[in-house]
């Protein structure tokens, strides 16, 4: 699964848009006060985690996009 597939899967599962942010695919505006995220790290790995009170908390780093997508899907569904 890639980021676009993840977005489709979360939408089909009824996960509200404000619960998550997927870099480059789903970036809600205005930015919710807290949400789960998937983003590419500066070193090229992928990160999943939570944004709360203005702070990004990385739960896990993943070697590839597919693994990160599966993790965020697991967290939300």
ZADO-1210 file (C-alpha; in nm, 4 decimals, padded with zeros to 6 digits):
<atoms>
<atom x="00.0000" y="00.0000" z="00.0000" code="UNK" pos="1"/>
<atom x="00.1258" y="00.3496" z="-00.0808" code="UNK" pos="2"/>
<atom x="00.0109" y="00.6851" z="00.0607" code="UNK" pos="3"/>
<atom x="-00.2696" y="00.7293" z="-00.1928" code="UNK" pos="4"/>
<atom x="-00.3947" y="00.3775" z="-00.1280" code="UNK" pos="5"/>
<atom x="-00.3824" y="00.4439" z="00.2443" code="UNK" pos="6"/>
<atom x="-00.5890" y="00.7598" z="00.2018" code="UNK" pos="7"/>
<atom x="-00.8501" y="00.5644" z="00.0058" code="UNK" pos="8"/>
<atom x="-00.8562" y="00.2830" z="00.2621" code="UNK" pos="9"/>
<atom x="-00.8998" y="00.5224" z="00.5548" code="UNK" pos="10"/>
<atom x="-01.1764" y="00.7081" z="00.3744" code="UNK" pos="11"/>
<atom x="-01.3536" y="00.3806" z="00.2916" code="UNK" pos="12"/>
<atom x="-01.3249" y="00.2762" z="00.6586" code="UNK" pos="13"/>
<atom x="-01.4952" y="00.6001" z="00.7655" code="UNK" pos="14"/>
<atom x="-01.1979" y="00.7484" z="00.9513" code="UNK" pos="15"/>
<atom x="-01.2655" y="01.1236" z="00.9862" code="UNK" pos="16"/>
<atom x="-01.0339" y="01.3496" z="00.7823" code="UNK" pos="17"/>
<atom x="-00.9149" y="01.5428" z="01.0873" code="UNK" pos="18"/>
<atom x="-00.7751" y="01.2339" z="01.2602" code="UNK" pos="19"/>
<atom x="-00.4681" y="01.2031" z="01.0373" code="UNK" pos="20"/>
<atom x="-00.2204" y="01.3736" z="00.8041" code="UNK" pos="21"/>
<atom x="-00.0415" y="01.1953" z="00.5203" code="UNK" pos="22"/>
<atom x="00.2421" y="01.4052" z="00.3824" code="UNK" pos="23"/>
<atom x="00.1778" y="01.5107" z="00.0237" code="UNK" pos="24"/>
<atom x="-00.1575" y="01.3321" z="00.0017" code="UNK" pos="25"/>
<atom x="-00.3880" y="01.4425" z="00.2840" code="UNK" pos="26"/>
<atom x="-00.3065" y="01.7607" z="00.4741" code="UNK" pos="27"/>
<atom x="-00.6260" y="01.8940" z="00.6358" code="UNK" pos="28"/>
<atom x="-00.6763" y="02.2703" z="00.6516" code="UNK" pos="29"/>
<atom x="-00.7063" y="02.4237" z="00.8941" code="UNK" pos="30"/>
<atom x="-00.4604" y="02.2023" z="01.0776" code="UNK" pos="31"/>
<atom x="-00.6364" y="02.0075" z="01.3559" code="UNK" pos="32"/>
<atom x="-00.4993" y="02.0506" z="01.7113" code="UNK" pos="33"/>
<atom x="-00.3994" y="01.6840" z="01.7251" code="UNK" pos="34"/>
<atom x="-00.3739" y="01.4009" z="01.4724" code="UNK" pos="35"/>
<atom x="-00.1751" y="01.0937" z="01.3705" code="UNK" pos="36"/>
<atom x="00.0731" y="01.1414" z="01.0876" code="UNK" pos="37"/>
<atom x="00.2840" y="00.9720" z="00.8236" code="UNK" pos="38"/>
<atom x="00.5783" y="01.1638" z="00.6800" code="UNK" pos="39"/>
<atom x="00.9151" y="01.1169" z="00.5152" code="UNK" pos="40"/>
<atom x="01.2114" y="01.1844" z="00.7459" code="UNK" pos="41"/>
<atom x="01.5160" y="01.3847" z="00.6326" code="UNK" pos="42"/>
<atom x="01.7216" y="01.0621" z="00.6145" code="UNK" pos="43"/>
<atom x="01.4757" y="00.9046" z="00.3678" code="UNK" pos="44"/>
<atom x="01.3024" y="00.6714" z="00.6118" code="UNK" pos="45"/>
<atom x="00.9327" y="00.7086" z="00.6949" code="UNK" pos="46"/>
<atom x="00.7853" y="00.8127" z="01.0302" code="UNK" pos="47"/>
<atom x="00.4497" y="00.7554" z="01.1937" code="UNK" pos="48"/>
<atom x="00.3393" y="00.9270" z="01.5101" code="UNK" pos="49"/>
<atom x="00.1142" y="01.1816" z="01.6751" code="UNK" pos="50"/>
<atom x="00.0988" y="01.5593" z="01.6696" code="UNK" pos="51"/>
<atom x="-00.0326" y="01.7079" z="01.9930" code="UNK" pos="52"/>
<atom x="-00.0118" y="02.0592" z="02.1348" code="UNK" pos="53"/>
<atom x="00.2316" y="02.1707" z="01.8653" code="UNK" pos="54"/>
<atom x="00.4731" y="01.8803" z="01.9129" code="UNK" pos="55"/>
<atom x="00.5417" y="01.5903" z="01.6749" code="UNK" pos="56"/>
<atom x="00.5960" y="01.2630" z="01.8656" code="UNK" pos="57"/>
<atom x="00.7408" y="00.9918" z="01.6404" code="UNK" pos="58"/>
<atom x="00.6157" y="00.6458" z="01.7392" code="UNK" pos="59"/>
<atom x="00.8118" y="00.4496" z="01.4801" code="UNK" pos="60"/>
<atom x="01.0548" y="00.4811" z="01.1894" code="UNK" pos="61"/>
<atom x="01.0036" y="00.2583" z="00.8867" code="UNK" pos="62"/>
<atom x="01.2399" y="00.1572" z="00.6048" code="UNK" pos="63"/>
<atom x="00.9791" y="00.2089" z="00.3324" code="UNK" pos="64"/>
<atom x="00.6502" y="00.3787" z="00.2512" code="UNK" pos="65"/>
<atom x="00.4466" y="00.0557" z="00.2435" code="UNK" pos="66"/>
<atom x="00.5480" y="-00.0427" z="00.5972" code="UNK" pos="67"/>
<atom x="00.4703" y="00.3057" z="00.7282" code="UNK" pos="68"/>
<atom x="00.1307" y="00.3021" z="00.5565" code="UNK" pos="69"/>
<atom x="00.0416" y="-00.0326" z="00.7120" code="UNK" pos="70"/>
<atom x="00.1387" y="00.1005" z="01.0556" code="UNK" pos="71"/>
<atom x="-00.0736" y="00.4153" z="01.0280" code="UNK" pos="72"/>
<atom x="-00.3643" y="00.2075" z="00.8966" code="UNK" pos="73"/>
<atom x="-00.3308" y="-00.0224" z="01.1978" code="UNK" pos="74"/>
<atom x="-00.3345" y="00.2766" z="01.4339" code="UNK" pos="75"/>
<atom x="-00.6495" y="00.4262" z="01.2809" code="UNK" pos="76"/>
<atom x="-00.8707" y="00.1309" z="01.1866" code="UNK" pos="77"/>
</atoms>
